[in-house]
Amino acid sequence: MAMKSSPLVENKLTEIKVIDPQVTAPKLRKPHHVGHRQRLKAKFDRRGEAAFHDYELLELLLFYAIPRVDVKPIAKDLLTKCGSLLGVFGASAQTLKEVKGAGESVVHILKLVHTLIGRSMQENLQGKTVLQSWHQVIEYCTARMSYNQQEQLRLLFLDQKNQLISDEVQQVGTVNHTPIYPREVMRRALEVNASALILVHNHPSGDPAPSKADIELTLKIQEIGAQLGIKLHDHIVIGKGKHNSFKAMGLL
């Protein structure tokens, strides 16, 4: 004898959905940056830097510092914060960390690249007559010092042929002052057997105009150097992407 199901059971049965194995659920959408990294790398390999905005080149570098994250906003924020690629590489760790997403790994890779840029440019000066490679000297000093947030004194010691013997940071000061000791400058020049030197210091304010104190100290160093047979060729003041030369200004 056939048994009839109750209305309650029939209602429950109609609520059960039969899943057709041939019908697949829609795929979950991947984050938009998935695949972007490979596409950007391939574009660089294919077309080179000319096809890229600055933020895209910075993105490529940040890929190696931050895995599996969309780094485009970080790259753009770094450029906005620091003003330029050189500003990003030259910025202090503290400044870089003020950008959301820029942690220790980002700071590390940016400062490493900044060091490599400086080393390669310094290497390019070795064995050359510095006074005949003046544009390279300015580019080198700008890359090394332009965005430092503390004043520092850099000394370029030259031999009799005006070739670079040594490049040294002698003093690091505050945001607006570096203690310069003329006798210490000359003592070091004698130690490395220099025949001439170039002074370089930066102004974190960005304004490369020399102060009265800068001028007085420079003339004192020139005077002591003349007594010792060490010529002061120039004193360069580096601002943010700008510079002033004492020689060009008629101060030396």
C-alpha positions as CSV (number, residue, x, y, z in Angstrom):
1,M,0.0,0.0,0.0
2,A,1.4,3.4,-1.1
3,M,2.1,5.8,1.7
4,K,1.2,9.5,1.2
5,S,3.6,12.1,2.4
6,S,2.2,14.7,4.7
7,P,1.9,18.3,3.4
8,L,4.7,19.4,5.8
9,V,7.2,16.8,4.2
10,E,6.2,17.9,0.7
11,N,6.9,21.5,1.5
12,K,10.3,20.7,2.9
13,L,11.2,18.7,-0.1
14,T,10.4,21.6,-2.4
15,E,12.8,23.8,-0.5
16,I,15.8,21.5,-1.2
17,K,17.8,22.7,-4.2
18,V,19.3,20.2,-6.5
19,I,22.9,21.2,-7.4
20,D,23.7,20.4,-11.1
21,P,27.3,19.3,-11.2
22,Q,27.6,20.7,-14.7
23,V,26.9,24.3,-13.4
24,T,29.9,25.7,-11.6
25,A,29.8,28.6,-9.1
26,P,31.0,31.9,-10.4
27,K,34.8,32.5,-9.8
28,L,35.8,34.9,-7.1
29,R,37.3,38.0,-8.5
30,K,41.0,38.4,-7.8
31,P,42.3,41.6,-6.4
32,H,43.1,44.0,-9.3
33,H,46.8,44.0,-8.5
34,V,47.2,40.2,-9.0
35,G,48.9,39.8,-12.3
36,H,49.7,43.5,-12.4
37,R,53.2,42.8,-11.2
38,Q,54.0,40.4,-14.0
39,R,52.5,42.7,-16.6
40,L,54.6,45.7,-15.4
41,K,57.8,43.6,-15.3
42,A,57.1,42.3,-18.8
43,K,56.4,45.9,-20.0
44,F,59.8,47.0,-18.6
45,D,61.6,44.1,-20.3
46,R,59.9,44.9,-23.6
47,R,59.9,48.7,-23.7
48,G,62.4,50.0,-21.2
49,E,62.2,53.0,-18.9
50,A,60.9,55.4,-21.6
51,A,57.5,53.8,-21.4
52,F,57.2,54.4,-17.6
53,H,56.1,57.1,-15.3
54,D,58.3,57.7,-12.2
55,Y,55.7,56.1,-9.9
56,E,55.7,52.9,-12.1
57,L,59.5,52.5,-11.9
58,L,59.2,53.0,-8.1
59,E,56.5,50.3,-8.1
60,L,58.8,47.9,-9.8
61,L,61.4,48.4,-7.0
62,L,58.8,48.1,-4.2
63,F,57.7,44.7,-5.6
64,Y,60.9,43.4,-4.0
65,A,60.3,45.0,-0.7
66,I,56.6,44.2,-0.2
67,P,55.1,40.9,-1.5
68,R,51.5,40.4,-2.5
69,V,50.3,43.9,-1.9
70,D,49.3,46.7,-4.3
71,V,52.3,49.0,-4.0
72,K,51.1,51.6,-6.5
73,P,49.5,53.9,-3.8
74,I,52.7,53.7,-1.7
75,A,54.9,54.6,-4.7
76,K,52.6,57.6,-5.5
77,D,52.5,58.7,-1.9
78,L,56.3,58.5,-1.6
79,L,56.7,60.8,-4.6
80,T,54.1,63.2,-3.3
81,K,55.9,63.3,0.1
82,C,59.4,63.6,-1.3
83,G,58.9,65.5,-4.5
84,S,61.0,63.4,-6.9
85,L,62.7,60.1,-7.3
86,L,66.0,61.5,-6.0
87,G,64.0,63.0,-3.1
88,V,62.6,59.5,-2.3
89,F,66.0,57.9,-2.3
90,G,67.7,60.7,-0.4
91,A,64.9,61.1,2.3
92,S,65.6,60.1,5.9
93,A,64.2,56.8,7.3
94,Q,61.9,58.8,9.5
95,T,60.5,60.8,6.5
96,L,59.9,57.6,4.5
97,K,58.1,55.9,7.4
98,E,55.6,58.7,7.5
99,V,54.1,57.3,4.3
100,K,51.5,54.7,5.0
101,G,52.8,51.2,4.0
102,A,56.4,52.2,4.0
103,G,58.0,50.0,6.7
104,E,61.4,48.7,7.4
105,S,61.8,46.7,4.2
106,V,60.9,49.7,2.0
107,V,63.3,52.0,3.9
108,H,66.0,49.4,3.6
109,I,65.7,48.9,-0.2
110,L,65.4,52.7,-0.9
111,K,68.5,53.5,1.2
112,L,70.4,50.7,-0.4
113,V,69.6,52.0,-3.9
114,H,70.7,55.5,-2.7
115,T,74.0,54.2,-1.6
116,L,74.5,52.3,-4.8
117,I,73.7,55.4,-6.8
118,G,76.3,57.4,-4.8
119,R,79.0,54.7,-5.1
120,S,78.6,54.3,-8.8
121,M,78.8,58.1,-9.4
122,Q,81.9,58.3,-7.1
123,E,83.5,55.4,-9.1
124,N,82.8,57.4,-12.2
125,L,84.9,60.3,-10.9
126,Q,87.9,58.2,-10.0
127,G,90.9,58.7,-12.2
128,K,89.4,61.8,-13.8
129,T,90.6,65.4,-13.6
130,V,87.9,66.7,-11.4
131,L,88.0,70.3,-12.7
132,Q,87.4,69.0,-16.2
133,S,84.5,66.9,-15.0
134,W,82.7,69.6,-13.1
135,H,79.2,68.6,-14.2
136,Q,79.7,65.1,-12.9
137,V,81.0,66.5,-9.6
138,I,77.9,68.6,-9.1
139,E,75.6,65.7,-10.0
140,Y,77.5,63.4,-7.6
141,C,77.2,65.9,-4.7
142,T,73.6,66.6,-5.5
143,A,72.7,62.9,-5.4
144,R,74.6,62.3,-2.2
145,M,73.6,65.4,-0.2
146,S,70.6,67.3,-1.7
147,Y,67.9,65.8,0.5
148,N,69.8,65.2,3.7
149,Q,67.9,66.6,6.6
150,Q,71.1,67.5,8.5
151,E,73.9,69.7,7.3
152,Q,77.1,67.8,6.5
153,L,80.5,68.8,5.4
154,R,82.0,66.7,2.6
155,L,85.7,67.1,1.5
156,L,87.0,66.1,-1.9
157,F,90.7,65.7,-1.7
158,L,92.7,66.0,-4.9
159,D,96.2,65.1,-6.0
160,Q,98.6,67.2,-8.1
161,K,96.7,66.3,-11.3
162,N,93.4,67.3,-9.6
163,Q,92.3,63.7,-9.6
164,L,90.2,62.5,-6.7
165,I,92.2,60.9,-3.9
166,S,89.4,60.7,-1.3
167,D,85.8,61.7,-0.7
168,E,85.0,62.0,3.0
169,V,82.2,63.4,5.2
170,Q,84.1,65.1,7.9
171,Q,81.3,66.7,10.0
172,V,77.5,66.2,10.4
173,G,75.6,68.9,12.1
174,T,72.0,70.0,12.8
175,V,69.3,71.2,10.4
176,N,71.0,74.5,9.9
177,H,74.5,74.3,11.2
178,T,77.6,72.2,10.6
179,P,80.7,72.9,12.7
180,I,83.7,73.4,10.4
181,Y,87.2,73.4,11.9
182,P,89.7,74.8,9.4
183,R,92.7,73.2,11.1
184,E,91.0,69.8,11.1
185,V,90.3,70.2,7.4
186,M,93.9,70.9,6.7
187,R,95.2,68.2,9.0
188,R,93.2,65.6,7.1
189,A,94.4,67.0,3.7
190,L,98.0,66.6,4.8
191,E,97.3,63.0,6.0
192,V,96.0,62.0,2.6
193,N,98.8,63.9,0.8
194,A,96.3,66.2,-1.0
195,S,97.5,69.1,-3.1
196,A,94.1,70.6,-3.4
197,L,90.5,70.2,-2.1
198,I,86.9,71.1,-2.7
199,L,84.5,71.8,0.2
200,V,80.9,70.8,-0.2
201,H,78.1,71.2,2.3
202,N,74.3,71.1,2.1
203,H,71.5,73.3,3.3
204,P,68.5,71.2,4.3
205,S,66.3,74.3,3.8
206,G,66.8,73.9,0.1
207,D,68.3,77.3,-0.3
208,P,71.9,77.1,-1.4
209,A,72.8,80.7,-0.7
210,P,75.9,80.8,1.5
211,S,75.7,82.4,4.9
212,K,78.1,85.0,6.2
213,A,79.5,82.3,8.5
214,D,80.0,80.0,5.4
215,I,82.0,82.8,3.7
216,E,84.2,83.6,6.6
217,L,85.1,80.0,7.3
218,T,85.8,79.4,3.6
219,L,88.2,82.3,3.5
220,K,89.9,81.1,6.6
221,I,90.4,77.6,5.2
222,Q,91.7,79.2,2.0
223,E,94.2,81.2,4.0
224,I,95.5,78.3,6.0
225,G,95.7,76.1,2.9
226,A,97.8,78.7,1.1
227,Q,100.3,78.6,3.9
228,L,100.5,74.8,3.6
229,G,100.6,74.7,-0.2
230,I,97.1,73.2,-0.4
231,K,94.8,75.0,-2.9
232,L,91.1,75.4,-2.2
233,H,89.5,75.2,-5.6
234,D,85.9,75.8,-4.6
235,H,83.2,75.5,-1.9
236,I,79.9,74.2,-3.2
237,V,76.7,74.7,-1.3
238,I,74.0,72.1,-2.2
239,G,70.3,72.8,-1.9
240,K,67.3,70.7,-3.0
241,G,68.2,70.2,-6.6
242,K,70.2,73.5,-6.7
243,H,73.7,74.6,-5.9
244,N,76.0,77.6,-5.5
245,S,79.7,77.7,-6.2
246,F,81.9,80.2,-4.3
247,K,84.2,80.4,-7.3
248,A,81.4,81.1,-9.7
249,M,80.0,83.7,-7.3
250,G,83.4,85.4,-7.2
251,L,83.9,84.6,-3.5
252,L,87.1,82.7,-4.1
